[in-house]
Amino acid sequence: MDSGWLPSLQTPSPEAGFELAVKLGRMGVKAAQPSAELREALRRNYEQDSEQLIAVSHVVAVHFQTIAAANNYWR
């Protein structure tokens, strides 16, 4: 079986889980907008927009919640 870029949601620590949550967010954006050039151009718009930055934080938080549950909250 091909493990791909996401072989598991299991991580050794909450910090590693958070890093994975950020990566999931980035990969979602990359899947939605495959053009690196266009993503770079759009970044200039949202890096100055607090509402869009809060939305990014929310996406990461949802991914982190999923990863934490998959890791039994590291208990």
PDB file of N, H, CA, C and O in Angstrom:
ATOM      1  N   MET A   1       0.848  -1.183   0.000  1.00  0.00           N
ATOM      2  CA  MET A   1       0.000   0.000   0.000  1.00  0.00           C
ATOM      3  C   MET A   1       0.892   1.244   0.000  1.00  0.00           C
ATOM      4  O   MET A   1       1.857   1.323   0.760  1.00  0.00           O
ATOM      5  N   ASP A   2       0.564   2.203  -0.849  1.00  0.00           N
ATOM      6  H   ASP A   2      -0.221   2.138  -1.467  1.00  0.00           H
ATOM      7  CA  ASP A   2       1.313   3.457  -0.932  1.00  0.00           C
ATOM      8  C   ASP A   2       0.989   4.317   0.285  1.00  0.00           C
ATOM      9  O   ASP A   2      -0.176   4.616   0.546  1.00  0.00           O
ATOM     10  N   SER A   3       2.030   4.717   1.036  1.00  0.00           N
ATOM     11  H   SER A   3       2.976   4.474   0.824  1.00  0.00           H
ATOM     12  CA  SER A   3       1.803   5.507   2.242  1.00  0.00           C
ATOM     13  C   SER A   3       1.551   6.980   1.928  1.00  0.00           C
ATOM     14  O   SER A   3       0.969   7.685   2.752  1.00  0.00           O
ATOM     15  N   GLY A   4       1.973   7.462   0.763  1.00  0.00           N
ATOM     16  H   GLY A   4       2.446   6.890   0.093  1.00  0.00           H
ATOM     17  CA  GLY A   4       1.731   8.850   0.387  1.00  0.00           C
ATOM     18  C   GLY A   4       2.329   9.842   1.375  1.00  0.00           C
ATOM     19  O   GLY A   4       3.218   9.502   2.157  1.00  0.00           O
ATOM     20  N   TRP A   5       1.837  11.053   1.328  1.00  0.00           N
ATOM     21  H   TRP A   5       1.116  11.329   0.693  1.00  0.00           H
ATOM     22  CA  TRP A   5       2.387  12.107   2.197  1.00  0.00           C
ATOM     23  C   TRP A   5       1.756  12.089   3.586  1.00  0.00           C
ATOM     24  O   TRP A   5       2.259  12.746   4.497  1.00  0.00           O
ATOM     25  N   LEU A   6       0.659  11.344   3.765  1.00  0.00           N
ATOM     26  H   LEU A   6       0.250  10.810   3.026  1.00  0.00           H
ATOM     27  CA  LEU A   6      -0.014  11.294   5.058  1.00  0.00           C
ATOM     28  C   LEU A   6      -0.271   9.833   5.439  1.00  0.00           C
ATOM     29  O   LEU A   6      -1.390   9.337   5.305  1.00  0.00           O
ATOM     30  N   PRO A   7       0.757   9.161   5.907  1.00  0.00           N
ATOM     31  CA  PRO A   7       0.584   7.746   6.235  1.00  0.00           C
ATOM     32  C   PRO A   7      -0.266   7.509   7.478  1.00  0.00           C
ATOM     33  O   PRO A   7      -0.822   6.423   7.643  1.00  0.00           O
ATOM     34  N   SER A   8      -0.376   8.508   8.359  1.00  0.00           N
ATOM     35  H   SER A   8       0.076   9.390   8.226  1.00  0.00           H
ATOM     36  CA  SER A   8      -1.103   8.327   9.609  1.00  0.00           C
ATOM     37  C   SER A   8      -1.376   9.675  10.265  1.00  0.00           C
ATOM     38  O   SER A   8      -0.667  10.652  10.027  1.00  0.00           O
ATOM     39  N   LEU A   9      -2.412   9.710  11.093  1.00  0.00           N
ATOM     40  H   LEU A   9      -2.989   8.916  11.287  1.00  0.00           H
ATOM     41  CA  LEU A   9      -2.661  10.879  11.934  1.00  0.00           C
ATOM     42  C   LEU A   9      -1.990  10.715  13.292  1.00  0.00           C
ATOM     43  O   LEU A   9      -2.048  11.626  14.118  1.00  0.00           O
ATOM     44  N   GLN A  10      -1.362   9.588  13.534  1.00  0.00           N
ATOM     45  H   GLN A  10      -1.314   8.848  12.863  1.00  0.00           H
ATOM     46  CA  GLN A  10      -0.675   9.333  14.792  1.00  0.00           C
ATOM     47  C   GLN A  10       0.602  10.172  14.852  1.00  0.00           C
ATOM     48  O   GLN A  10       1.389  10.187  13.906  1.00  0.00           O
ATOM     49  N   THR A  11       0.795  10.862  15.962  1.00  0.00           N
ATOM     50  H   THR A  11       0.155  10.850  16.730  1.00  0.00           H
ATOM     51  CA  THR A  11       2.001  11.664  16.166  1.00  0.00           C
ATOM     52  C   THR A  11       2.542  11.382  17.565  1.00  0.00           C
ATOM     53  O   THR A  11       1.789  10.983  18.454  1.00  0.00           O
ATOM     54  N   PRO A  12       3.848  11.586  17.763  1.00  0.00           N
ATOM     55  CA  PRO A  12       4.427  11.272  19.066  1.00  0.00           C
ATOM     56  C   PRO A  12       4.122  12.284  20.168  1.00  0.00           C
ATOM     57  O   PRO A  12       4.301  11.990  21.350  1.00  0.00           O
ATOM     58  N   SER A  13       3.661  13.478  19.783  1.00  0.00           N
ATOM     59  H   SER A  13       3.516  13.717  18.823  1.00  0.00           H
ATOM     60  CA  SER A  13       3.440  14.519  20.789  1.00  0.00           C
ATOM     61  C   SER A  13       2.421  15.535  20.284  1.00  0.00           C
ATOM     62  O   SER A  13       2.160  15.609  19.083  1.00  0.00           O
ATOM     63  N   PRO A  14       1.847  16.316  21.191  1.00  0.00           N
ATOM     64  CA  PRO A  14       0.945  17.390  20.763  1.00  0.00           C
ATOM     65  C   PRO A  14       1.618  18.389  19.814  1.00  0.00           C
ATOM     66  O   PRO A  14       0.991  18.866  18.868  1.00  0.00           O
ATOM     67  N   GLU A  15       2.885  18.700  20.066  1.00  0.00           N
ATOM     68  H   GLU A  15       3.394  18.312  20.835  1.00  0.00           H
ATOM     69  CA  GLU A  15       3.582  19.639  19.188  1.00  0.00           C
ATOM     70  C   GLU A  15       3.671  19.091  17.763  1.00  0.00           C
ATOM     71  O   GLU A  15       3.428  19.815  16.797  1.00  0.00           O
ATOM     72  N   ALA A  16       4.019  17.821  17.641  1.00  0.00           N
ATOM     73  H   ALA A  16       4.217  17.233  18.426  1.00  0.00           H
ATOM     74  CA  ALA A  16       4.069  17.196  16.312  1.00  0.00           C
ATOM     75  C   ALA A  16       2.670  17.160  15.701  1.00  0.00           C
ATOM     76  O   ALA A  16       2.518  17.301  14.487  1.00  0.00           O
ATOM     77  N   GLY A  17       1.649  16.971  16.539  1.00  0.00           N
ATOM     78  H   GLY A  17       1.773  16.856  17.524  1.00  0.00           H
ATOM     79  CA  GLY A  17       0.274  16.997  16.060  1.00  0.00           C
ATOM     80  C   GLY A  17      -0.104  18.361  15.516  1.00  0.00           C
ATOM     81  O   GLY A  17      -0.778  18.458  14.490  1.00  0.00           O
ATOM     82  N   PHE A  18       0.324  19.412  16.194  1.00  0.00           N
ATOM     83  H   PHE A  18       0.871  19.333  17.027  1.00  0.00           H
ATOM     84  CA  PHE A  18       0.045  20.763  15.710  1.00  0.00           C
ATOM     85  C   PHE A  18       0.752  21.010  14.379  1.00  0.00           C
ATOM     86  O   PHE A  18       0.167  21.592  13.465  1.00  0.00           O
ATOM     87  N   GLU A  19       1.987  20.579  14.266  1.00  0.00           N
ATOM     88  H   GLU A  19       2.462  20.107  15.008  1.00  0.00           H
ATOM     89  CA  GLU A  19       2.720  20.735  12.995  1.00  0.00           C
ATOM     90  C   GLU A  19       2.002  20.002  11.872  1.00  0.00           C
ATOM     91  O   GLU A  19       1.935  20.496  10.746  1.00  0.00           O
ATOM     92  N   LEU A  20       1.463  18.818  12.176  1.00  0.00           N
ATOM     93  H   LEU A  20       1.518  18.416  13.090  1.00  0.00           H
ATOM     94  CA  LEU A  20       0.705  18.081  11.175  1.00  0.00           C
ATOM     95  C   LEU A  20      -0.576  18.832  10.818  1.00  0.00           C
ATOM     96  O   LEU A  20      -0.964  18.857   9.650  1.00  0.00           O
ATOM     97  N   ALA A  21      -1.231  19.436  11.790  1.00  0.00           N
ATOM     98  H   ALA A  21      -0.915  19.415  12.739  1.00  0.00           H
ATOM     99  CA  ALA A  21      -2.449  20.212  11.530  1.00  0.00           C
ATOM    100  C   ALA A  21      -2.164  21.373  10.579  1.00  0.00           C
ATOM    101  O   ALA A  21      -2.958  21.649   9.679  1.00  0.00           O
ATOM    102  N   VAL A  22      -1.043  22.047  10.773  1.00  0.00           N
ATOM    103  H   VAL A  22      -0.398  21.824  11.504  1.00  0.00           H
ATOM    104  CA  VAL A  22      -0.650  23.138   9.876  1.00  0.00           C
ATOM    105  C   VAL A  22      -0.413  22.589   8.470  1.00  0.00           C
ATOM    106  O   VAL A  22      -0.838  23.184   7.480  1.00  0.00           O
ATOM    107  N   LYS A  23       0.273  21.441   8.396  1.00  0.00           N
ATOM    108  H   LYS A  23       0.618  20.957   9.200  1.00  0.00           H
ATOM    109  CA  LYS A  23       0.539  20.842   7.079  1.00  0.00           C
ATOM    110  C   LYS A  23      -0.765  20.457   6.387  1.00  0.00           C
ATOM    111  O   LYS A  23      -0.906  20.656   5.181  1.00  0.00           O
ATOM    112  N   LEU A  24      -1.718  19.909   7.137  1.00  0.00           N
ATOM    113  H   LEU A  24      -1.603  19.747   8.117  1.00  0.00           H
ATOM    114  CA  LEU A  24      -3.008  19.564   6.539  1.00  0.00           C
ATOM    115  C   LEU A  24      -3.688  20.803   5.958  1.00  0.00           C
ATOM    116  O   LEU A  24      -4.257  20.756   4.867  1.00  0.00           O
ATOM    117  N   GLY A  25      -3.622  21.902   6.693  1.00  0.00           N
ATOM    118  H   GLY A  25      -3.160  21.941   7.579  1.00  0.00           H
ATOM    119  CA  GLY A  25      -4.194  23.148   6.185  1.00  0.00           C
ATOM    120  C   GLY A  25      -3.526  23.601   4.900  1.00  0.00           C
ATOM    121  O   GLY A  25      -4.192  24.013   3.951  1.00  0.00           O
ATOM    122  N   ARG A  26      -2.208  23.520   4.882  1.00  0.00           N
ATOM    123  H   ARG A  26      -1.667  23.186   5.654  1.00  0.00           H
ATOM    124  CA  ARG A  26      -1.465  23.934   3.686  1.00  0.00           C
ATOM    125  C   ARG A  26      -1.759  23.021   2.503  1.00  0.00           C
ATOM    126  O   ARG A  26      -1.898  23.485   1.371  1.00  0.00           O
ATOM    127  N   MET A  27      -1.852  21.733   2.767  1.00  0.00           N
ATOM    128  H   MET A  27      -1.739  21.356   3.686  1.00  0.00           H
ATOM    129  CA  MET A  27      -2.135  20.788   1.686  1.00  0.00           C
ATOM    130  C   MET A  27      -3.551  20.984   1.147  1.00  0.00           C
ATOM    131  O   MET A  27      -3.798  20.784  -0.042  1.00  0.00           O
ATOM    132  N   GLY A  28      -4.475  21.373   2.018  1.00  0.00           N
ATOM    133  H   GLY A  28      -4.274  21.535   2.984  1.00  0.00           H
ATOM    134  CA  GLY A  28      -5.826  21.667   1.564  1.00  0.00           C
ATOM    135  C   GLY A  28      -5.860  22.851   0.608  1.00  0.00           C
ATOM    136  O   GLY A  28      -6.551  22.825  -0.410  1.00  0.00           O
ATOM    137  N   VAL A  29      -5.111  23.879   0.947  1.00  0.00           N
ATOM    138  H   VAL A  29      -4.549  23.900   1.774  1.00  0.00           H
ATOM    139  CA  VAL A  29      -5.019  25.054   0.065  1.00  0.00           C
ATOM    140  C   VAL A  29      -4.378  24.656  -1.256  1.00  0.00           C
ATOM    141  O   VAL A  29      -4.835  25.071  -2.322  1.00  0.00           O
ATOM    142  N   LYS A  30      -3.328  23.861  -1.190  1.00  0.00           N
ATOM    143  H   LYS A  30      -2.957  23.524  -0.325  1.00  0.00           H
ATOM    144  CA  LYS A  30      -2.629  23.430  -2.408  1.00  0.00           C
ATOM    145  C   LYS A  30      -3.547  22.591  -3.297  1.00  0.00           C
ATOM    146  O   LYS A  30      -3.495  22.705  -4.522  1.00  0.00           O
ATOM    147  N   ALA A  31      -4.383  21.754  -2.693  1.00  0.00           N
ATOM    148  H   ALA A  31      -4.426  21.662  -1.698  1.00  0.00           H
ATOM    149  CA  ALA A  31      -5.319  20.944  -3.476  1.00  0.00           C
ATOM    150  C   ALA A  31      -6.388  21.820  -4.130  1.00  0.00           C
ATOM    151  O   ALA A  31      -6.787  21.580  -5.269  1.00  0.00           O
ATOM    152  N   ALA A  32      -6.848  22.837  -3.399  1.00  0.00           N
ATOM    153  H   ALA A  32      -6.524  23.033  -2.473  1.00  0.00           H
ATOM    154  CA  ALA A  32      -7.885  23.722  -3.928  1.00  0.00           C
ATOM    155  C   ALA A  32      -7.342  24.661  -4.995  1.00  0.00           C
ATOM    156  O   ALA A  32      -8.047  25.002  -5.944  1.00  0.00           O
ATOM    157  N   GLN A  33      -6.076  25.084  -4.838  1.00  0.00           N
ATOM    158  H   GLN A  33      -5.503  24.807  -4.067  1.00  0.00           H
ATOM    159  CA  GLN A  33      -5.455  25.995  -5.799  1.00  0.00           C
ATOM    160  C   GLN A  33      -4.078  25.443  -6.166  1.00  0.00           C
ATOM    161  O   GLN A  33      -3.085  25.791  -5.528  1.00  0.00           O
ATOM    162  N   PRO A  34      -4.008  24.587  -7.185  1.00  0.00           N
ATOM    163  CA  PRO A  34      -2.743  23.939  -7.517  1.00  0.00           C
ATOM    164  C   PRO A  34      -1.660  24.875  -8.090  1.00  0.00           C
ATOM    165  O   PRO A  34      -0.490  24.494  -8.135  1.00  0.00           O
ATOM    166  N   SER A  35      -2.022  26.060  -8.517  1.00  0.00           N
ATOM    167  H   SER A  35      -2.972  26.369  -8.481  1.00  0.00           H
ATOM    168  CA  SER A  35      -1.041  26.984  -9.089  1.00  0.00           C
ATOM    169  C   SER A  35      -0.247  27.680  -7.983  1.00  0.00           C
ATOM    170  O   SER A  35      -0.789  28.504  -7.246  1.00  0.00           O
ATOM    171  N   ALA A  36       1.039  27.342  -7.873  1.00  0.00           N
ATOM    172  H   ALA A  36       1.479  26.673  -8.472  1.00  0.00           H
ATOM    173  CA  ALA A  36       1.904  27.984  -6.873  1.00  0.00           C
ATOM    174  C   ALA A  36       1.983  29.493  -7.117  1.00  0.00           C
ATOM    175  O   ALA A  36       2.018  30.275  -6.167  1.00  0.00           O
ATOM    176  N   GLU A  37       2.009  29.891  -8.362  1.00  0.00           N
ATOM    177  H   GLU A  37       1.980  29.256  -9.134  1.00  0.00           H
ATOM    178  CA  GLU A  37       2.085  31.326  -8.697  1.00  0.00           C
ATOM    179  C   GLU A  37       0.843  32.063  -8.206  1.00  0.00           C
ATOM    180  O   GLU A  37       0.946  33.148  -7.634  1.00  0.00           O
ATOM    181  N   LEU A  38      -0.309  31.484  -8.425  1.00  0.00           N
ATOM    182  H   LEU A  38      -0.393  30.602  -8.889  1.00  0.00           H
ATOM    183  CA  LEU A  38      -1.541  32.131  -7.983  1.00  0.00           C
ATOM    184  C   LEU A  38      -1.649  32.118  -6.457  1.00  0.00           C
ATOM    185  O   LEU A  38      -2.102  33.097  -5.866  1.00  0.00           O
ATOM    186  N   ARG A  39      -1.237  31.020  -5.812  1.00  0.00           N
ATOM    187  H   ARG A  39      -0.868  30.224  -6.292  1.00  0.00           H
ATOM    188  CA  ARG A  39      -1.250  30.989  -4.342  1.00  0.00           C
ATOM    189  C   ARG A  39      -0.367  32.097  -3.781  1.00  0.00           C
ATOM    190  O   ARG A  39      -0.746  32.754  -2.812  1.00  0.00           O
ATOM    191  N   GLU A  40       0.786  32.310  -4.365  1.00  0.00           N
ATOM    192  H   GLU A  40       1.094  31.776  -5.153  1.00  0.00           H
ATOM    193  CA  GLU A  40       1.697  33.360  -3.908  1.00  0.00           C
ATOM    194  C   GLU A  40       1.058  34.737  -4.084  1.00  0.00           C
ATOM    195  O   GLU A  40       1.181  35.593  -3.208  1.00  0.00           O
ATOM    196  N   ALA A  41       0.386  34.952  -5.194  1.00  0.00           N
ATOM    197  H   ALA A  41       0.286  34.257  -5.906  1.00  0.00           H
ATOM    198  CA  ALA A  41      -0.279  36.241  -5.432  1.00  0.00           C
ATOM    199  C   ALA A  41      -1.422  36.451  -4.434  1.00  0.00           C
ATOM    200  O   ALA A  41      -1.608  37.560  -3.931  1.00  0.00           O
ATOM    201  N   LEU A  42      -2.181  35.399  -4.147  1.00  0.00           N
ATOM    202  H   LEU A  42      -2.030  34.499  -4.555  1.00  0.00           H
ATOM    203  CA  LEU A  42      -3.291  35.516  -3.203  1.00  0.00           C
ATOM    204  C   LEU A  42      -2.797  35.733  -1.781  1.00  0.00           C
ATOM    205  O   LEU A  42      -3.465  36.394  -0.984  1.00  0.00           O
ATOM    206  N   ARG A  43      -1.637  35.184  -1.459  1.00  0.00           N
ATOM    207  H   ARG A  43      -1.095  34.647  -2.105  1.00  0.00           H
ATOM    208  CA  ARG A  43      -1.081  35.335  -0.107  1.00  0.00           C
ATOM    209  C   ARG A  43      -0.917  36.812   0.254  1.00  0.00           C
ATOM    210  O   ARG A  43      -1.133  37.197   1.403  1.00  0.00           O
ATOM    211  N   ARG A  44      -0.538  37.633  -0.716  1.00  0.00           N
ATOM    212  H   ARG A  44      -0.363  37.320  -1.649  1.00  0.00           H
ATOM    213  CA  ARG A  44      -0.377  39.064  -0.447  1.00  0.00           C
ATOM    214  C   ARG A  44      -1.671  39.700   0.034  1.00  0.00           C
ATOM    215  O   ARG A  44      -1.645  40.668   0.793  1.00  0.00           O
ATOM    216  N   ASN A  45      -2.811  39.156  -0.408  1.00  0.00           N
ATOM    217  H   ASN A  45      -2.832  38.369  -1.026  1.00  0.00           H
ATOM    218  CA  ASN A  45      -4.110  39.683   0.021  1.00  0.00           C
ATOM    219  C   ASN A  45      -4.436  39.273   1.451  1.00  0.00           C
ATOM    220  O   ASN A  45      -4.822  40.113   2.264  1.00  0.00           O
ATOM    221  N   TYR A  46      -4.285  37.988   1.763  1.00  0.00           N
ATOM    222  H   TYR A  46      -3.972  37.306   1.102  1.00  0.00           H
ATOM    223  CA  TYR A  46      -4.755  37.550   3.079  1.00  0.00           C
ATOM    224  C   TYR A  46      -3.765  37.804   4.199  1.00  0.00           C
ATOM    225  O   TYR A  46      -4.160  37.787   5.364  1.00  0.00           O
ATOM    226  N   GLU A  47      -2.495  38.038   3.898  1.00  0.00           N
ATOM    227  H   GLU A  47      -2.174  38.052   2.951  1.00  0.00           H
ATOM    228  CA  GLU A  47      -1.538  38.260   4.980  1.00  0.00           C
ATOM    229  C   GLU A  47      -1.762  39.588   5.693  1.00  0.00           C
ATOM    230  O   GLU A  47      -1.223  39.813   6.777  1.00  0.00           O
ATOM    231  N   GLN A  48      -2.551  40.462   5.091  1.00  0.00           N
ATOM    232  H   GLN A  48      -2.989  40.279   4.211  1.00  0.00           H
ATOM    233  CA  GLN A  48      -2.872  41.754   5.705  1.00  0.00           C
ATOM    234  C   GLN A  48      -4.322  41.812   6.190  1.00  0.00           C
ATOM    235  O   GLN A  48      -4.774  42.864   6.644  1.00  0.00           O
ATOM    236  N   ASP A  49      -5.057  40.702   6.102  1.00  0.00           N
ATOM    237  H   ASP A  49      -4.690  39.847   5.734  1.00  0.00           H
ATOM    238  CA  ASP A  49      -6.485  40.682   6.431  1.00  0.00           C
ATOM    239  C   ASP A  49      -6.703  39.840   7.687  1.00  0.00           C
ATOM    240  O   ASP A  49      -6.593  38.615   7.648  1.00  0.00           O
ATOM    241  N   SER A  50      -7.013  40.508   8.803  1.00  0.00           N
ATOM    242  H   SER A  50      -7.102  41.504   8.834  1.00  0.00           H
ATOM    243  CA  SER A  50      -7.133  39.794  10.074  1.00  0.00           C
ATOM    244  C   SER A  50      -8.253  38.756  10.048  1.00  0.00           C
ATOM    245  O   SER A  50      -8.119  37.703  10.671  1.00  0.00           O
ATOM    246  N   GLU A  51      -9.344  39.021   9.351  1.00  0.00           N
ATOM    247  H   GLU A  51      -9.453  39.876   8.844  1.00  0.00           H
ATOM    248  CA  GLU A  51     -10.431  38.044   9.284  1.00  0.00           C
ATOM    249  C   GLU A  51      -9.987  36.771   8.567  1.00  0.00           C
ATOM    250  O   GLU A  51     -10.341  35.668   8.983  1.00  0.00           O
ATOM    251  N   GLN A  52      -9.225  36.917   7.508  1.00  0.00           N
ATOM    252  H   GLN A  52      -8.937  37.813   7.170  1.00  0.00           H
ATOM    253  CA  GLN A  52      -8.737  35.743   6.792  1.00  0.00           C
ATOM    254  C   GLN A  52      -7.699  34.987   7.615  1.00  0.00           C
ATOM    255  O   GLN A  52      -7.645  33.758   7.560  1.00  0.00           O
ATOM    256  N   LEU A  53      -6.885  35.695   8.366  1.00  0.00           N
ATOM    257  H   LEU A  53      -6.929  36.693   8.410  1.00  0.00           H
ATOM    258  CA  LEU A  53      -5.906  35.028   9.231  1.00  0.00           C
ATOM    259  C   LEU A  53      -6.600  34.262  10.353  1.00  0.00           C
ATOM    260  O   LEU A  53      -6.163  33.174  10.726  1.00  0.00           O
ATOM    261  N   ILE A  54      -7.673  34.823  10.887  1.00  0.00           N
ATOM    262  H   ILE A  54      -8.029  35.708  10.584  1.00  0.00           H
ATOM    263  CA  ILE A  54      -8.463  34.117  11.905  1.00  0.00           C
ATOM    264  C   ILE A  54      -9.078  32.863  11.289  1.00  0.00           C
ATOM    265  O   ILE A  54      -9.121  31.818  11.937  1.00  0.00           O
ATOM    266  N   ALA A  55      -9.550  32.952  10.057  1.00  0.00           N
ATOM    267  H   ALA A  55      -9.515  33.801   9.531  1.00  0.00           H
ATOM    268  CA  ALA A  55     -10.108  31.785   9.368  1.00  0.00           C
ATOM    269  C   ALA A  55      -9.056  30.692   9.207  1.00  0.00           C
ATOM    270  O   ALA A  55      -9.358  29.509   9.369  1.00  0.00           O
ATOM    271  N   VAL A  56      -7.833  31.079   8.892  1.00  0.00           N
ATOM    272  H   VAL A  56      -7.587  32.039   8.760  1.00  0.00           H
ATOM    273  CA  VAL A  56      -6.735  30.111   8.783  1.00  0.00           C
ATOM    274  C   VAL A  56      -6.506  29.431  10.130  1.00  0.00           C
ATOM    275  O   VAL A  56      -6.330  28.214  10.192  1.00  0.00           O
ATOM    276  N   SER A  57      -6.508  30.207  11.198  1.00  0.00           N
ATOM    277  H   SER A  57      -6.651  31.195  11.148  1.00  0.00           H
ATOM    278  CA  SER A  57      -6.325  29.644  12.540  1.00  0.00           C
ATOM    279  C   SER A  57      -7.436  28.655  12.871  1.00  0.00           C
ATOM    280  O   SER A  57      -7.189  27.630  13.506  1.00  0.00           O
ATOM    281  N   HIS A  58      -8.638  28.955  12.451  1.00  0.00           N
ATOM    282  H   HIS A  58      -8.839  29.788  11.936  1.00  0.00           H
ATOM    283  CA  HIS A  58      -9.765  28.053  12.697  1.00  0.00           C
ATOM    284  C   HIS A  58      -9.573  26.723  11.970  1.00  0.00           C
ATOM    285  O   HIS A  58      -9.810  25.660  12.545  1.00  0.00           O
ATOM    286  N   VAL A  59      -9.150  26.778  10.729  1.00  0.00           N
ATOM    287  H   VAL A  59      -8.957  27.641  10.262  1.00  0.00           H
ATOM    288  CA  VAL A  59      -8.913  25.547   9.962  1.00  0.00           C
ATOM    289  C   VAL A  59      -7.855  24.695  10.649  1.00  0.00           C
ATOM    290  O   VAL A  59      -8.032  23.484  10.783  1.00  0.00           O
ATOM    291  N   VAL A  60      -6.765  25.305  11.085  1.00  0.00           N
ATOM    292  H   VAL A  60      -6.622  26.289  10.976  1.00  0.00           H
ATOM    293  CA  VAL A  60      -5.711  24.568  11.780  1.00  0.00           C
ATOM    294  C   VAL A  60      -6.259  23.981  13.081  1.00  0.00           C
ATOM    295  O   VAL A  60      -5.947  22.840  13.420  1.00  0.00           O
ATOM    296  N   ALA A  61      -7.065  24.742  13.806  1.00  0.00           N
ATOM    297  H   ALA A  61      -7.319  25.669  13.531  1.00  0.00           H
ATOM    298  CA  ALA A  61      -7.631  24.249  15.065  1.00  0.00           C
ATOM    299  C   ALA A  61      -8.524  23.037  14.844  1.00  0.00           C
ATOM    300  O   ALA A  61      -8.489  22.095  15.636  1.00  0.00           O
ATOM    301  N   VAL A  62      -9.320  23.044  13.786  1.00  0.00           N
ATOM    302  H   VAL A  62      -9.348  23.809  13.143  1.00  0.00           H
ATOM    303  CA  VAL A  62     -10.177  21.898  13.482  1.00  0.00           C
ATOM    304  C   VAL A  62      -9.321  20.681  13.140  1.00  0.00           C
ATOM    305  O   VAL A  62      -9.600  19.575  13.603  1.00  0.00           O
ATOM    306  N   HIS A  63      -8.289  20.880  12.336  1.00  0.00           N
ATOM    307  H   HIS A  63      -8.063  21.778  11.959  1.00  0.00           H
ATOM    308  CA  HIS A  63      -7.381  19.768  12.018  1.00  0.00           C
ATOM    309  C   HIS A  63      -6.698  19.255  13.284  1.00  0.00           C
ATOM    310  O   HIS A  63      -6.558  18.046  13.468  1.00  0.00           O
ATOM    311  N   PHE A  64      -6.276  20.166  14.152  1.00  0.00           N
ATOM    312  H   PHE A  64      -6.390  21.148  14.002  1.00  0.00           H
ATOM    313  CA  PHE A  64      -5.604  19.748  15.390  1.00  0.00           C
ATOM    314  C   PHE A  64      -6.560  18.957  16.274  1.00  0.00           C
ATOM    315  O   PHE A  64      -6.155  17.978  16.900  1.00  0.00           O
ATOM    316  N   GLN A  65      -7.806  19.365  16.331  1.00  0.00           N
ATOM    317  H   GLN A  65      -8.135  20.161  15.822  1.00  0.00           H
ATOM    318  CA  GLN A  65      -8.810  18.641  17.117  1.00  0.00           C
ATOM    319  C   GLN A  65      -8.950  17.210  16.603  1.00  0.00           C
ATOM    320  O   GLN A  65      -9.035  16.272  17.396  1.00  0.00           O
ATOM    321  N   THR A  66      -8.973  17.038  15.289  1.00  0.00           N
ATOM    322  H   THR A  66      -8.904  17.800  14.645  1.00  0.00           H
ATOM    323  CA  THR A  66      -9.076  15.707  14.688  1.00  0.00           C
ATOM    324  C   THR A  66      -7.856  14.865  15.021  1.00  0.00           C
ATOM    325  O   THR A  66      -7.980  13.691  15.371  1.00  0.00           O
ATOM    326  N   ILE A  67      -6.676  15.464  14.911  1.00  0.00           N
ATOM    327  H   ILE A  67      -6.575  16.418  14.626  1.00  0.00           H
ATOM    328  CA  ILE A  67      -5.430  14.747  15.197  1.00  0.00           C
ATOM    329  C   ILE A  67      -5.356  14.378  16.671  1.00  0.00           C
ATOM    330  O   ILE A  67      -4.938  13.272  17.013  1.00  0.00           O
ATOM    331  N   ALA A  68      -5.753  15.281  17.533  1.00  0.00           N
ATOM    332  H   ALA A  68      -6.092  16.179  17.255  1.00  0.00           H
ATOM    333  CA  ALA A  68      -5.743  14.995  18.974  1.00  0.00           C
ATOM    334  C   ALA A  68      -6.653  13.815  19.286  1.00  0.00           C
ATOM    335  O   ALA A  68      -6.283  12.942  20.071  1.00  0.00           O
ATOM    336  N   ALA A  69      -7.825  13.775  18.691  1.00  0.00           N
ATOM    337  H   ALA A  69      -8.126  14.484  18.053  1.00  0.00           H
ATOM    338  CA  ALA A  69      -8.740  12.658  18.907  1.00  0.00           C
ATOM    339  C   ALA A  69      -8.129  11.358  18.378  1.00  0.00           C
ATOM    340  O   ALA A  69      -8.255  10.311  19.013  1.00  0.00           O
ATOM    341  N   ALA A  70      -7.476  11.420  17.233  1.00  0.00           N
ATOM    342  H   ALA A  70      -7.374  12.271  16.717  1.00  0.00           H
ATOM    343  CA  ALA A  70      -6.850  10.226  16.647  1.00  0.00           C
ATOM    344  C   ALA A  70      -5.717   9.704  17.534  1.00  0.00           C
ATOM    345  O   ALA A  70      -5.374   8.523  17.480  1.00  0.00           O
ATOM    346  N   ASN A  71      -5.146  10.579  18.341  1.00  0.00           N
ATOM    347  H   ASN A  71      -5.424  11.538  18.385  1.00  0.00           H
ATOM    348  CA  ASN A  71      -4.047  10.207  19.236  1.00  0.00           C
ATOM    349  C   ASN A  71      -4.528  10.007  20.668  1.00  0.00           C
ATOM    350  O   ASN A  71      -3.732  10.007  21.607  1.00  0.00           O
ATOM    351  N   ASN A  72      -5.851   9.835  20.825  1.00  0.00           N
ATOM    352  H   ASN A  72      -6.497   9.836  20.062  1.00  0.00           H
ATOM    353  CA  ASN A  72      -6.431   9.661  22.152  1.00  0.00           C
ATOM    354  C   ASN A  72      -5.967  10.771  23.081  1.00  0.00           C
ATOM    355  O   ASN A  72      -5.740  10.549  24.270  1.00  0.00           O
ATOM    356  N   TYR A  73      -5.829  11.957  22.529  1.00  0.00           N
ATOM    357  H   TYR A  73      -6.013  12.138  21.563  1.00  0.00           H
ATOM    358  CA  TYR A  73      -5.425  13.155  23.286  1.00  0.00           C
ATOM    359  C   TYR A  73      -4.102  12.936  24.033  1.00  0.00           C
ATOM    360  O   TYR A  73      -3.878  13.521  25.092  1.00  0.00           O
ATOM    361  N   TRP A  74      -3.245  12.104  23.482  1.00  0.00           N
ATOM    362  H   TRP A  74      -3.427  11.628  22.621  1.00  0.00           H
ATOM    363  CA  TRP A  74      -1.888  11.826  23.995  1.00  0.00           C
ATOM    364  C   TRP A  74      -1.908  11.365  25.443  1.00  0.00           C
ATOM    365  O   TRP A  74      -1.018  11.712  26.220  1.00  0.00           O
ATOM    366  N   ARG A  75      -2.904  10.595  25.805  1.00  0.00           N
ATOM    367  H   ARG A  75      -3.627  10.313  25.175  1.00  0.00           H
ATOM    368  CA  ARG A  75      -2.981  10.075  27.178  1.00  0.00           C
ATOM    369  C   ARG A  75      -2.170   8.816  27.305  1.00  0.00           C
ATOM    370  O   ARG A  75      -2.109   8.227  28.384  1.00  0.00           O
TER     371      ARG A  75
END
